[in-house]
Amino acid sequence: DAVFRRFVVARALLLVSALSPPFVVGLGIQQGASGLSSLGLFVMAQGVAGLVGGRVFGRLADRSSRRLMIGASLAASSVVVAFLVLLTLPGVGDAFWLAPATYLLLALIHVGTRLARKTYVVDIAEGDRRTEYVAVSNTLMGVLLLAVGALTAALATLGNEFALSLLAVLGVAGAVVGRGLPEAGRR
């Protein structure tokens, strides 16, 4: 099924929102955001994102999961690029709030990404085919997550900025691939 294949490719490229946060935390620690108080900010950011994101993005996914996937991918890439740029600015790059705020935005966007892709895969098929699509896409994503995770970890040995840059590019590519998907239910 061509639509399903394109969805899996788009989903693989949406890993920007899932894999970027650890690198943001790493850069935050390098910039001086360390200690238990900083850890608390990251934990609170994750909780707030989960609490707020489900309600907001659930409605958007119901309207158009395809558009939400595209928008979330572009948003995550934009947040990563903005974070990398802000890190270079004197007085901003070492601000204690920058990494936790970026983490919050990425966690929030990731909630939207997850809801969009789950809604899309469920809406493009019915019955047993739906179950097959979910199983196959989850299995493929597990393999791809390991591969992209290994690649970004290798890049991170050069600096977390390199890993984040690759993930931002992948996110933009995911949005481009997502544009080629039909609206779910209009196949």
Secondary structure, 3 states (H helix, E strand, C coil): CHHHHHHHHHHHHCCHHHHHHHHHHHHHHHCCCCCHHHHHHHHHHHHHHHHHHHHHHHHHHHHHHHHHHHHHHHHHHHHHHHHHHHHCCCCCCCCCCHHHHHHHHHHHHHHHHHHHHHHHHHHCCCHHHHHHHHHHHHHHHHHHHHHHHHHHHHHHCCCHHHHHHHHHHHHHHHHHHHHCCCCCCCC
